[in-house]
Amino acid sequence: MKQQKNSLFSVLIITAVIIAAYFGGYITFDRYVSKQLELFDSLEAGQDKTPLGFGYIQPEVVDGFTEDPIADAEVVIPELDQRFFTGQDGLTAPIKVPIFEDGHFADIKPKPWGEVTIIVYKEGYIEYVLLHAHVWENQSRKGPRIMLFPDTDGNSEPIAIIEGPHRVWVKELVEKYRD
């Protein structure tokens, strides 16, 4: 019985010390919990973004050597989680794309366009990935033009291309931070 009382007393003492440390500010659970809640809130907000508007793109897929249109190429837009196919003219149907603000540049130099990723598959050709393809609000872009090259040995790595920012935006960015 005496051992049970000592054990109970020890548990009560430890509990009292933890409570005193917490209320005394020595254990900063609130600081970490609030940071975690902020992180989860921002992640959740990122999933439920409201687009600033919409634009259209119509990728064109052609042979990289002959520039002949490639029919039945599979065009994937991961941001939309959708697949499209090219017609005999190498073009997809126009694709409606939501425009979101680029949070990275929001406080530096906002971009007046949205961006998507385009992945293209066609049997016998090397896979192609276009990163940061521009989509302008309330505009329809016929393109980008994607040039696929034959996969001669079946072991080729995918081609990855990055569409750079618009030259006027780059010039304005450079001028903004010039001394």
CNS distance restraints for C-alpha pairs under 8 A (distance, minus, plus):
assign (resid   1 and name CA) (resid   5 and name CA) 6.40 0.50 0.50
assign (resid   2 and name CA) (resid   6 and name CA) 6.29 0.50 0.50
assign (resid   3 and name CA) (resid   7 and name CA) 6.17 0.50 0.50
assign (resid   4 and name CA) (resid   8 and name CA) 6.06 0.50 0.50
assign (resid   5 and name CA) (resid   9 and name CA) 5.88 0.50 0.50
assign (resid   6 and name CA) (resid  10 and name CA) 6.05 0.50 0.50
assign (resid   7 and name CA) (resid  11 and name CA) 6.26 0.50 0.50
assign (resid   8 and name CA) (resid  12 and name CA) 6.20 0.50 0.50
assign (resid   9 and name CA) (resid  13 and name CA) 6.15 0.50 0.50
assign (resid  10 and name CA) (resid  14 and name CA) 6.15 0.50 0.50
assign (resid  11 and name CA) (resid  15 and name CA) 6.05 0.50 0.50
assign (resid  12 and name CA) (resid  16 and name CA) 6.05 0.50 0.50
assign (resid  13 and name CA) (resid  17 and name CA) 6.18 0.50 0.50
assign (resid  14 and name CA) (resid  18 and name CA) 6.24 0.50 0.50
assign (resid  15 and name CA) (resid  19 and name CA) 6.17 0.50 0.50
assign (resid  16 and name CA) (resid  20 and name CA) 6.04 0.50 0.50
assign (resid  17 and name CA) (resid  21 and name CA) 6.02 0.50 0.50
assign (resid  18 and name CA) (resid  22 and name CA) 6.08 0.50 0.50
assign (resid  19 and name CA) (resid  23 and name CA) 6.16 0.50 0.50
assign (resid  20 and name CA) (resid  24 and name CA) 5.72 0.50 0.50
assign (resid  21 and name CA) (resid  25 and name CA) 6.24 0.50 0.50
assign (resid  21 and name CA) (resid  26 and name CA) 5.06 0.50 0.50
assign (resid  21 and name CA) (resid  27 and name CA) 5.92 0.50 0.50
assign (resid  22 and name CA) (resid  26 and name CA) 5.81 0.50 0.50
assign (resid  22 and name CA) (resid  27 and name CA) 4.80 0.50 0.50
assign (resid  22 and name CA) (resid  28 and name CA) 7.06 0.50 0.50
assign (resid  22 and name CA) (resid  29 and name CA) 7.87 0.50 0.50
assign (resid  23 and name CA) (resid  27 and name CA) 7.92 0.50 0.50
assign (resid  28 and name CA) (resid  32 and name CA) 6.92 0.50 0.50
assign (resid  29 and name CA) (resid  33 and name CA) 5.93 0.50 0.50
assign (resid  30 and name CA) (resid  34 and name CA) 5.78 0.50 0.50
assign (resid  31 and name CA) (resid  35 and name CA) 6.33 0.50 0.50
assign (resid  32 and name CA) (resid  36 and name CA) 6.22 0.50 0.50
assign (resid  33 and name CA) (resid  37 and name CA) 6.15 0.50 0.50
assign (resid  34 and name CA) (resid  38 and name CA) 6.10 0.50 0.50
assign (resid  35 and name CA) (resid  39 and name CA) 6.19 0.50 0.50
assign (resid  36 and name CA) (resid  40 and name CA) 6.21 0.50 0.50
assign (resid  37 and name CA) (resid  41 and name CA) 5.98 0.50 0.50
assign (resid  38 and name CA) (resid  42 and name CA) 6.12 0.50 0.50
assign (resid  39 and name CA) (resid  43 and name CA) 6.20 0.50 0.50
assign (resid  40 and name CA) (resid  44 and name CA) 6.06 0.50 0.50
assign (resid  41 and name CA) (resid  45 and name CA) 6.01 0.50 0.50
assign (resid  42 and name CA) (resid  46 and name CA) 6.10 0.50 0.50
assign (resid  43 and name CA) (resid  47 and name CA) 6.60 0.50 0.50
assign (resid  44 and name CA) (resid  48 and name CA) 6.59 0.50 0.50
assign (resid  45 and name CA) (resid  49 and name CA) 6.16 0.50 0.50
assign (resid  49 and name CA) (resid 100 and name CA) 7.70 0.50 0.50
assign (resid  50 and name CA) (resid 100 and name CA) 7.52 0.50 0.50
assign (resid  51 and name CA) (resid  98 and name CA) 5.57 0.50 0.50
assign (resid  51 and name CA) (resid  99 and name CA) 5.31 0.50 0.50
assign (resid  51 and name CA) (resid 100 and name CA) 5.03 0.50 0.50
assign (resid  51 and name CA) (resid 101 and name CA) 7.88 0.50 0.50
assign (resid  52 and name CA) (resid  98 and name CA) 7.43 0.50 0.50
assign (resid  52 and name CA) (resid  99 and name CA) 5.51 0.50 0.50
assign (resid  52 and name CA) (resid 100 and name CA) 5.69 0.50 0.50
assign (resid  52 and name CA) (resid 101 and name CA) 7.13 0.50 0.50
assign (resid  53 and name CA) (resid  98 and name CA) 5.94 0.50 0.50
assign (resid  53 and name CA) (resid  99 and name CA) 5.25 0.50 0.50
assign (resid  53 and name CA) (resid 100 and name CA) 7.60 0.50 0.50
assign (resid  53 and name CA) (resid 137 and name CA) 5.82 0.50 0.50
assign (resid  53 and name CA) (resid 138 and name CA) 7.29 0.50 0.50
assign (resid  54 and name CA) (resid  96 and name CA) 6.62 0.50 0.50
assign (resid  54 and name CA) (resid  97 and name CA) 5.51 0.50 0.50
assign (resid  54 and name CA) (resid  98 and name CA) 4.42 0.50 0.50
assign (resid  54 and name CA) (resid  99 and name CA) 5.31 0.50 0.50
assign (resid  54 and name CA) (resid 136 and name CA) 7.68 0.50 0.50
assign (resid  54 and name CA) (resid 137 and name CA) 5.17 0.50 0.50
assign (resid  54 and name CA) (resid 138 and name CA) 5.95 0.50 0.50
assign (resid  55 and name CA) (resid  96 and name CA) 5.84 0.50 0.50
assign (resid  55 and name CA) (resid  97 and name CA) 5.36 0.50 0.50
assign (resid  55 and name CA) (resid  98 and name CA) 6.50 0.50 0.50
assign (resid  55 and name CA) (resid  99 and name CA) 6.89 0.50 0.50
assign (resid  55 and name CA) (resid 135 and name CA) 5.81 0.50 0.50
assign (resid  55 and name CA) (resid 136 and name CA) 5.43 0.50 0.50
assign (resid  55 and name CA) (resid 137 and name CA) 4.53 0.50 0.50
assign (resid  55 and name CA) (resid 138 and name CA) 4.92 0.50 0.50
assign (resid  55 and name CA) (resid 139 and name CA) 5.26 0.50 0.50
assign (resid  55 and name CA) (resid 140 and name CA) 6.10 0.50 0.50
assign (resid  56 and name CA) (resid  94 and name CA) 6.01 0.50 0.50
assign (resid  56 and name CA) (resid  95 and name CA) 5.24 0.50 0.50
assign (resid  56 and name CA) (resid  96 and name CA) 4.62 0.50 0.50
assign (resid  56 and name CA) (resid  97 and name CA) 5.77 0.50 0.50
assign (resid  56 and name CA) (resid 135 and name CA) 6.64 0.50 0.50
assign (resid  56 and name CA) (resid 136 and name CA) 7.59 0.50 0.50
assign (resid  56 and name CA) (resid 138 and name CA) 7.57 0.50 0.50
assign (resid  56 and name CA) (resid 139 and name CA) 6.20 0.50 0.50
assign (resid  56 and name CA) (resid 140 and name CA) 4.46 0.50 0.50
assign (resid  56 and name CA) (resid 141 and name CA) 5.98 0.50 0.50
assign (resid  57 and name CA) (resid  94 and name CA) 5.66 0.50 0.50
assign (resid  57 and name CA) (resid  95 and name CA) 5.31 0.50 0.50
assign (resid  57 and name CA) (resid  96 and name CA) 6.90 0.50 0.50
assign (resid  57 and name CA) (resid  97 and name CA) 7.45 0.50 0.50
assign (resid  57 and name CA) (resid 135 and name CA) 6.62 0.50 0.50
assign (resid  57 and name CA) (resid 140 and name CA) 5.76 0.50 0.50
assign (resid  57 and name CA) (resid 141 and name CA) 4.65 0.50 0.50
assign (resid  57 and name CA) (resid 142 and name CA) 5.99 0.50 0.50
assign (resid  57 and name CA) (resid 143 and name CA) 6.29 0.50 0.50
assign (resid  57 and name CA) (resid 144 and name CA) 7.66 0.50 0.50
assign (resid  58 and name CA) (resid  91 and name CA) 6.37 0.50 0.50
assign (resid  58 and name CA) (resid  92 and name CA) 5.58 0.50 0.50
assign (resid  58 and name CA) (resid  93 and name CA) 6.11 0.50 0.50
assign (resid  58 and name CA) (resid  94 and name CA) 4.64 0.50 0.50
assign (resid  58 and name CA) (resid  95 and name CA) 6.06 0.50 0.50
assign (resid  58 and name CA) (resid 140 and name CA) 7.75 0.50 0.50
assign (resid  58 and name CA) (resid 141 and name CA) 6.16 0.50 0.50
assign (resid  58 and name CA) (resid 142 and name CA) 4.86 0.50 0.50
assign (resid  58 and name CA) (resid 143 and name CA) 5.09 0.50 0.50
assign (resid  58 and name CA) (resid 144 and name CA) 7.14 0.50 0.50
assign (resid  59 and name CA) (resid  91 and name CA) 5.79 0.50 0.50
assign (resid  59 and name CA) (resid  92 and name CA) 5.90 0.50 0.50
assign (resid  59 and name CA) (resid 142 and name CA) 6.57 0.50 0.50
assign (resid  59 and name CA) (resid 143 and name CA) 4.30 0.50 0.50
assign (resid  59 and name CA) (resid 144 and name CA) 5.04 0.50 0.50
assign (resid  59 and name CA) (resid 145 and name CA) 6.11 0.50 0.50
assign (resid  59 and name CA) (resid 146 and name CA) 7.14 0.50 0.50
assign (resid  60 and name CA) (resid  69 and name CA) 7.71 0.50 0.50
assign (resid  60 and name CA) (resid  86 and name CA) 7.55 0.50 0.50
assign (resid  60 and name CA) (resid  90 and name CA) 5.25 0.50 0.50
assign (resid  60 and name CA) (resid  91 and name CA) 4.38 0.50 0.50
assign (resid  60 and name CA) (resid  92 and name CA) 6.73 0.50 0.50
assign (resid  60 and name CA) (resid 142 and name CA) 7.54 0.50 0.50
assign (resid  60 and name CA) (resid 143 and name CA) 5.38 0.50 0.50
assign (resid  60 and name CA) (resid 144 and name CA) 6.16 0.50 0.50
assign (resid  60 and name CA) (resid 145 and name CA) 4.73 0.50 0.50
assign (resid  60 and name CA) (resid 146 and name CA) 5.93 0.50 0.50
assign (resid  61 and name CA) (resid  69 and name CA) 6.08 0.50 0.50
assign (resid  61 and name CA) (resid  70 and name CA) 5.69 0.50 0.50
assign (resid  61 and name CA) (resid  71 and name CA) 7.93 0.50 0.50
assign (resid  61 and name CA) (resid  73 and name CA) 7.22 0.50 0.50
assign (resid  61 and name CA) (resid  86 and name CA) 7.30 0.50 0.50
assign (resid  61 and name CA) (resid  90 and name CA) 4.98 0.50 0.50
assign (resid  61 and name CA) (resid  91 and name CA) 6.42 0.50 0.50
assign (resid  61 and name CA) (resid 145 and name CA) 6.00 0.50 0.50
assign (resid  61 and name CA) (resid 146 and name CA) 4.77 0.50 0.50
assign (resid  61 and name CA) (resid 147 and name CA) 6.02 0.50 0.50
assign (resid  61 and name CA) (resid 148 and name CA) 7.05 0.50 0.50
assign (resid  62 and name CA) (resid  66 and name CA) 7.93 0.50 0.50
assign (resid  62 and name CA) (resid  67 and name CA) 5.10 0.50 0.50
assign (resid  62 and name CA) (resid  68 and name CA) 5.31 0.50 0.50
assign (resid  62 and name CA) (resid  69 and name CA) 4.30 0.50 0.50
assign (resid  62 and name CA) (resid  70 and name CA) 5.10 0.50 0.50
assign (resid  62 and name CA) (resid  90 and name CA) 6.23 0.50 0.50
assign (resid  62 and name CA) (resid 145 and name CA) 7.29 0.50 0.50
assign (resid  62 and name CA) (resid 146 and name CA) 6.18 0.50 0.50
assign (resid  62 and name CA) (resid 147 and name CA) 5.05 0.50 0.50
assign (resid  62 and name CA) (resid 148 and name CA) 6.19 0.50 0.50
assign (resid  63 and name CA) (resid  67 and name CA) 4.69 0.50 0.50
assign (resid  63 and name CA) (resid  68 and name CA) 5.38 0.50 0.50
assign (resid  63 and name CA) (resid  69 and name CA) 6.41 0.50 0.50
assign (resid  63 and name CA) (resid  70 and name CA) 6.41 0.50 0.50
assign (resid  63 and name CA) (resid 147 and name CA) 5.50 0.50 0.50
assign (resid  63 and name CA) (resid 148 and name CA) 5.11 0.50 0.50
assign (resid  63 and name CA) (resid 149 and name CA) 6.15 0.50 0.50
assign (resid  63 and name CA) (resid 150 and name CA) 7.99 0.50 0.50
assign (resid  64 and name CA) (resid 147 and name CA) 4.44 0.50 0.50
assign (resid  64 and name CA) (resid 148 and name CA) 4.97 0.50 0.50
assign (resid  64 and name CA) (resid 149 and name CA) 5.02 0.50 0.50
assign (resid  65 and name CA) (resid 149 and name CA) 7.03 0.50 0.50
assign (resid  67 and name CA) (resid 147 and name CA) 7.36 0.50 0.50
assign (resid  69 and name CA) (resid  88 and name CA) 6.85 0.50 0.50
assign (resid  69 and name CA) (resid  89 and name CA) 5.45 0.50 0.50
assign (resid  69 and name CA) (resid  90 and name CA) 4.35 0.50 0.50
assign (resid  69 and name CA) (resid  91 and name CA) 7.93 0.50 0.50
assign (resid  70 and name CA) (resid  86 and name CA) 7.24 0.50 0.50
assign (resid  70 and name CA) (resid  87 and name CA) 7.82 0.50 0.50
assign (resid  70 and name CA) (resid  88 and name CA) 6.83 0.50 0.50
assign (resid  70 and name CA) (resid  89 and name CA) 7.19 0.50 0.50
assign (resid  70 and name CA) (resid  90 and name CA) 4.82 0.50 0.50
assign (resid  71 and name CA) (resid  85 and name CA) 7.79 0.50 0.50
assign (resid  71 and name CA) (resid  86 and name CA) 5.23 0.50 0.50
assign (resid  71 and name CA) (resid  87 and name CA) 4.99 0.50 0.50
assign (resid  71 and name CA) (resid  88 and name CA) 4.65 0.50 0.50
assign (resid  71 and name CA) (resid  89 and name CA) 6.72 0.50 0.50
assign (resid  71 and name CA) (resid  90 and name CA) 5.20 0.50 0.50
assign (resid  71 and name CA) (resid  91 and name CA) 7.97 0.50 0.50
assign (resid  72 and name CA) (resid  85 and name CA) 5.35 0.50 0.50
assign (resid  72 and name CA) (resid  86 and name CA) 4.91 0.50 0.50
assign (resid  72 and name CA) (resid  87 and name CA) 6.06 0.50 0.50
assign (resid  72 and name CA) (resid  88 and name CA) 7.52 0.50 0.50
assign (resid  72 and name CA) (resid  90 and name CA) 7.81 0.50 0.50
assign (resid  72 and name CA) (resid 122 and name CA) 7.50 0.50 0.50
assign (resid  73 and name CA) (resid  85 and name CA) 5.46 0.50 0.50
assign (resid  73 and name CA) (resid  86 and name CA) 5.34 0.50 0.50
assign (resid  73 and name CA) (resid  90 and name CA) 7.76 0.50 0.50
assign (resid  73 and name CA) (resid 120 and name CA) 6.76 0.50 0.50
assign (resid  73 and name CA) (resid 121 and name CA) 5.88 0.50 0.50
assign (resid  73 and name CA) (resid 122 and name CA) 4.92 0.50 0.50
assign (resid  74 and name CA) (resid  83 and name CA) 6.64 0.50 0.50
assign (resid  74 and name CA) (resid  84 and name CA) 5.84 0.50 0.50
assign (resid  74 and name CA) (resid  85 and name CA) 4.74 0.50 0.50
assign (resid  74 and name CA) (resid  86 and name CA) 6.85 0.50 0.50
assign (resid  74 and name CA) (resid 120 and name CA) 5.58 0.50 0.50
assign (resid  74 and name CA) (resid 121 and name CA) 5.05 0.50 0.50
assign (resid  74 and name CA) (resid 122 and name CA) 6.30 0.50 0.50
assign (resid  75 and name CA) (resid  83 and name CA) 5.64 0.50 0.50
assign (resid  75 and name CA) (resid  84 and name CA) 5.00 0.50 0.50
assign (resid  75 and name CA) (resid  85 and name CA) 5.83 0.50 0.50
assign (resid  75 and name CA) (resid  86 and name CA) 7.52 0.50 0.50
assign (resid  75 and name CA) (resid  92 and name CA) 7.88 0.50 0.50
assign (resid  75 and name CA) (resid 118 and name CA) 6.69 0.50 0.50
assign (resid  75 and name CA) (resid 119 and name CA) 5.73 0.50 0.50
assign (resid  75 and name CA) (resid 120 and name CA) 4.62 0.50 0.50
assign (resid  75 and name CA) (resid 121 and name CA) 6.61 0.50 0.50
assign (resid  76 and name CA) (resid  81 and name CA) 7.41 0.50 0.50
assign (resid  76 and name CA) (resid  82 and name CA) 5.91 0.50 0.50
assign (resid  76 and name CA) (resid  83 and name CA) 4.48 0.50 0.50
assign (resid  76 and name CA) (resid  84 and name CA) 6.27 0.50 0.50
assign (resid  76 and name CA) (resid 118 and name CA) 5.75 0.50 0.50
assign (resid  76 and name CA) (resid 119 and name CA) 5.03 0.50 0.50
assign (resid  76 and name CA) (resid 120 and name CA) 6.32 0.50 0.50
assign (resid  77 and name CA) (resid  81 and name CA) 6.04 0.50 0.50
assign (resid  77 and name CA) (resid  82 and name CA) 5.73 0.50 0.50
assign (resid  77 and name CA) (resid  83 and name CA) 6.55 0.50 0.50
assign (resid  77 and name CA) (resid 116 and name CA) 6.92 0.50 0.50
assign (resid  77 and name CA) (resid 117 and name CA) 5.80 0.50 0.50
assign (resid  77 and name CA) (resid 118 and name CA) 5.10 0.50 0.50
assign (resid  77 and name CA) (resid 119 and name CA) 6.60 0.50 0.50
assign (resid  78 and name CA) (resid  82 and name CA) 6.63 0.50 0.50
assign (resid  78 and name CA) (resid 116 and name CA) 7.81 0.50 0.50
assign (resid  78 and name CA) (resid 117 and name CA) 6.37 0.50 0.50
assign (resid  78 and name CA) (resid 118 and name CA) 7.26 0.50 0.50
assign (resid  78 and name CA) (resid 119 and name CA) 7.93 0.50 0.50
assign (resid  79 and name CA) (resid 116 and name CA) 6.49 0.50 0.50
assign (resid  79 and name CA) (resid 117 and name CA) 7.01 0.50 0.50
assign (resid  80 and name CA) (resid  97 and name CA) 7.65 0.50 0.50
assign (resid  84 and name CA) (resid  92 and name CA) 6.49 0.50 0.50
assign (resid  84 and name CA) (resid  93 and name CA) 7.79 0.50 0.50
assign (resid  85 and name CA) (resid  92 and name CA) 5.70 0.50 0.50
assign (resid  86 and name CA) (resid  90 and name CA) 5.08 0.50 0.50
assign (resid  86 and name CA) (resid  91 and name CA) 4.84 0.50 0.50
assign (resid  86 and name CA) (resid  92 and name CA) 4.34 0.50 0.50
assign (resid  86 and name CA) (resid  93 and name CA) 7.50 0.50 0.50
assign (resid  87 and name CA) (resid  91 and name CA) 5.64 0.50 0.50
assign (resid  87 and name CA) (resid  92 and name CA) 6.24 0.50 0.50
assign (resid  94 and name CA) (resid 140 and name CA) 7.78 0.50 0.50
assign (resid  97 and name CA) (resid 135 and name CA) 7.31 0.50 0.50
assign (resid  98 and name CA) (resid 114 and name CA) 7.63 0.50 0.50
assign (resid  99 and name CA) (resid 113 and name CA) 6.93 0.50 0.50
assign (resid  99 and name CA) (resid 114 and name CA) 4.68 0.50 0.50
assign (resid  99 and name CA) (resid 115 and name CA) 7.39 0.50 0.50
assign (resid  99 and name CA) (resid 135 and name CA) 7.23 0.50 0.50
assign (resid  99 and name CA) (resid 136 and name CA) 7.52 0.50 0.50
assign (resid  99 and name CA) (resid 137 and name CA) 6.52 0.50 0.50
assign (resid 100 and name CA) (resid 114 and name CA) 5.76 0.50 0.50
assign (resid 100 and name CA) (resid 115 and name CA) 7.99 0.50 0.50
assign (resid 101 and name CA) (resid 106 and name CA) 7.10 0.50 0.50
assign (resid 101 and name CA) (resid 110 and name CA) 7.61 0.50 0.50
assign (resid 101 and name CA) (resid 111 and name CA) 7.33 0.50 0.50
assign (resid 101 and name CA) (resid 113 and name CA) 7.98 0.50 0.50
assign (resid 101 and name CA) (resid 114 and name CA) 6.87 0.50 0.50
assign (resid 102 and name CA) (resid 106 and name CA) 6.15 0.50 0.50
assign (resid 102 and name CA) (resid 110 and name CA) 7.18 0.50 0.50
assign (resid 102 and name CA) (resid 111 and name CA) 6.84 0.50 0.50
assign (resid 102 and name CA) (resid 114 and name CA) 7.46 0.50 0.50
assign (resid 103 and name CA) (resid 107 and name CA) 7.91 0.50 0.50
assign (resid 104 and name CA) (resid 108 and name CA) 7.85 0.50 0.50
assign (resid 105 and name CA) (resid 109 and name CA) 5.39 0.50 0.50
assign (resid 105 and name CA) (resid 110 and name CA) 5.27 0.50 0.50
assign (resid 105 and name CA) (resid 111 and name CA) 6.99 0.50 0.50
assign (resid 106 and name CA) (resid 110 and name CA) 4.69 0.50 0.50
assign (resid 106 and name CA) (resid 111 and name CA) 7.61 0.50 0.50
assign (resid 109 and name CA) (resid 173 and name CA) 6.46 0.50 0.50
assign (resid 111 and name CA) (resid 169 and name CA) 7.46 0.50 0.50
assign (resid 112 and name CA) (resid 136 and name CA) 7.29 0.50 0.50
assign (resid 113 and name CA) (resid 134 and name CA) 6.31 0.50 0.50
assign (resid 113 and name CA) (resid 135 and name CA) 5.71 0.50 0.50
assign (resid 113 and name CA) (resid 136 and name CA) 4.70 0.50 0.50
assign (resid 113 and name CA) (resid 137 and name CA) 6.53 0.50 0.50
assign (resid 114 and name CA) (resid 134 and name CA) 5.83 0.50 0.50
assign (resid 114 and name CA) (resid 135 and name CA) 4.99 0.50 0.50
assign (resid 114 and name CA) (resid 136 and name CA) 6.17 0.50 0.50
assign (resid 114 and name CA) (resid 137 and name CA) 7.56 0.50 0.50
assign (resid 115 and name CA) (resid 132 and name CA) 4.83 0.50 0.50
assign (resid 115 and name CA) (resid 133 and name CA) 5.16 0.50 0.50
assign (resid 115 and name CA) (resid 134 and name CA) 4.80 0.50 0.50
assign (resid 115 and name CA) (resid 135 and name CA) 5.73 0.50 0.50
assign (resid 116 and name CA) (resid 131 and name CA) 6.74 0.50 0.50
assign (resid 116 and name CA) (resid 132 and name CA) 5.34 0.50 0.50
assign (resid 116 and name CA) (resid 133 and name CA) 5.19 0.50 0.50
assign (resid 116 and name CA) (resid 134 and name CA) 6.81 0.50 0.50
assign (resid 116 and name CA) (resid 135 and name CA) 7.39 0.50 0.50
assign (resid 117 and name CA) (resid 129 and name CA) 7.18 0.50 0.50
assign (resid 117 and name CA) (resid 130 and name CA) 5.73 0.50 0.50
assign (resid 117 and name CA) (resid 131 and name CA) 4.71 0.50 0.50
assign (resid 117 and name CA) (resid 132 and name CA) 5.80 0.50 0.50
assign (resid 117 and name CA) (resid 133 and name CA) 6.12 0.50 0.50
assign (resid 118 and name CA) (resid 129 and name CA) 5.69 0.50 0.50
assign (resid 118 and name CA) (resid 130 and name CA) 5.02 0.50 0.50
assign (resid 118 and name CA) (resid 131 and name CA) 6.59 0.50 0.50
assign (resid 118 and name CA) (resid 133 and name CA) 7.25 0.50 0.50
assign (resid 119 and name CA) (resid 127 and name CA) 7.37 0.50 0.50
assign (resid 119 and name CA) (resid 128 and name CA) 5.68 0.50 0.50
assign (resid 119 and name CA) (resid 129 and name CA) 4.47 0.50 0.50
assign (resid 119 and name CA) (resid 130 and name CA) 6.40 0.50 0.50
assign (resid 120 and name CA) (resid 127 and name CA) 5.85 0.50 0.50
assign (resid 120 and name CA) (resid 128 and name CA) 5.14 0.50 0.50
assign (resid 120 and name CA) (resid 129 and name CA) 6.48 0.50 0.50
assign (resid 121 and name CA) (resid 125 and name CA) 7.39 0.50 0.50
assign (resid 121 and name CA) (resid 126 and name CA) 7.52 0.50 0.50
assign (resid 121 and name CA) (resid 127 and name CA) 5.21 0.50 0.50
assign (resid 121 and name CA) (resid 128 and name CA) 6.92 0.50 0.50
assign (resid 122 and name CA) (resid 126 and name CA) 7.57 0.50 0.50
assign (resid 122 and name CA) (resid 127 and name CA) 7.16 0.50 0.50
assign (resid 124 and name CA) (resid 150 and name CA) 5.84 0.50 0.50
assign (resid 124 and name CA) (resid 151 and name CA) 5.54 0.50 0.50
assign (resid 124 and name CA) (resid 152 and name CA) 7.68 0.50 0.50
assign (resid 124 and name CA) (resid 154 and name CA) 7.91 0.50 0.50
assign (resid 125 and name CA) (resid 148 and name CA) 6.18 0.50 0.50
assign (resid 125 and name CA) (resid 149 and name CA) 5.50 0.50 0.50
assign (resid 125 and name CA) (resid 150 and name CA) 4.20 0.50 0.50
assign (resid 125 and name CA) (resid 151 and name CA) 4.66 0.50 0.50
assign (resid 126 and name CA) (resid 148 and name CA) 6.48 0.50 0.50
assign (resid 126 and name CA) (resid 149 and name CA) 5.84 0.50 0.50
assign (resid 126 and name CA) (resid 150 and name CA) 6.01 0.50 0.50
assign (resid 126 and name CA) (resid 151 and name CA) 5.03 0.50 0.50
assign (resid 126 and name CA) (resid 156 and name CA) 6.42 0.50 0.50
assign (resid 126 and name CA) (resid 157 and name CA) 7.20 0.50 0.50
assign (resid 126 and name CA) (resid 158 and name CA) 5.85 0.50 0.50
assign (resid 126 and name CA) (resid 159 and name CA) 6.99 0.50 0.50
assign (resid 127 and name CA) (resid 148 and name CA) 7.52 0.50 0.50
assign (resid 127 and name CA) (resid 157 and name CA) 7.66 0.50 0.50
assign (resid 127 and name CA) (resid 158 and name CA) 4.70 0.50 0.50
assign (resid 127 and name CA) (resid 159 and name CA) 6.22 0.50 0.50
assign (resid 128 and name CA) (resid 146 and name CA) 7.97 0.50 0.50
assign (resid 128 and name CA) (resid 148 and name CA) 6.93 0.50 0.50
assign (resid 128 and name CA) (resid 158 and name CA) 5.58 0.50 0.50
assign (resid 128 and name CA) (resid 159 and name CA) 4.75 0.50 0.50
assign (resid 128 and name CA) (resid 160 and name CA) 6.02 0.50 0.50
assign (resid 128 and name CA) (resid 161 and name CA) 7.88 0.50 0.50
assign (resid 129 and name CA) (resid 158 and name CA) 7.16 0.50 0.50
assign (resid 129 and name CA) (resid 159 and name CA) 6.09 0.50 0.50
assign (resid 129 and name CA) (resid 160 and name CA) 4.71 0.50 0.50
assign (resid 129 and name CA) (resid 161 and name CA) 6.21 0.50 0.50
assign (resid 130 and name CA) (resid 160 and name CA) 5.98 0.50 0.50
assign (resid 130 and name CA) (resid 161 and name CA) 4.90 0.50 0.50
assign (resid 130 and name CA) (resid 162 and name CA) 5.76 0.50 0.50
assign (resid 130 and name CA) (resid 163 and name CA) 6.96 0.50 0.50
assign (resid 131 and name CA) (resid 160 and name CA) 7.41 0.50 0.50
assign (resid 131 and name CA) (resid 161 and name CA) 6.18 0.50 0.50
assign (resid 131 and name CA) (resid 162 and name CA) 4.73 0.50 0.50
assign (resid 131 and name CA) (resid 163 and name CA) 6.21 0.50 0.50
assign (resid 132 and name CA) (resid 162 and name CA) 6.12 0.50 0.50
assign (resid 132 and name CA) (resid 163 and name CA) 5.50 0.50 0.50
assign (resid 132 and name CA) (resid 164 and name CA) 7.42 0.50 0.50
assign (resid 133 and name CA) (resid 144 and name CA) 7.66 0.50 0.50
assign (resid 133 and name CA) (resid 162 and name CA) 7.62 0.50 0.50
assign (resid 133 and name CA) (resid 163 and name CA) 5.63 0.50 0.50
assign (resid 134 and name CA) (resid 163 and name CA) 7.50 0.50 0.50
assign (resid 135 and name CA) (resid 139 and name CA) 7.74 0.50 0.50
assign (resid 135 and name CA) (resid 141 and name CA) 7.27 0.50 0.50
assign (resid 136 and name CA) (resid 140 and name CA) 7.57 0.50 0.50
assign (resid 136 and name CA) (resid 141 and name CA) 7.88 0.50 0.50
assign (resid 151 and name CA) (resid 155 and name CA) 7.47 0.50 0.50
assign (resid 151 and name CA) (resid 156 and name CA) 6.31 0.50 0.50
assign (resid 165 and name CA) (resid 169 and name CA) 6.88 0.50 0.50
assign (resid 165 and name CA) (resid 170 and name CA) 6.62 0.50 0.50
assign (resid 166 and name CA) (resid 170 and name CA) 6.38 0.50 0.50
assign (resid 167 and name CA) (resid 171 and name CA) 6.14 0.50 0.50
assign (resid 168 and name CA) (resid 172 and name CA) 6.22 0.50 0.50
assign (resid 169 and name CA) (resid 173 and name CA) 6.12 0.50 0.50
assign (resid 170 and name CA) (resid 174 and name CA) 6.21 0.50 0.50
assign (resid 171 and name CA) (resid 175 and name CA) 6.22 0.50 0.50
assign (resid 172 and name CA) (resid 176 and name CA) 6.05 0.50 0.50
assign (resid 173 and name CA) (resid 177 and name CA) 6.72 0.50 0.50
assign (resid 174 and name CA) (resid 178 and name CA) 6.19 0.50 0.50
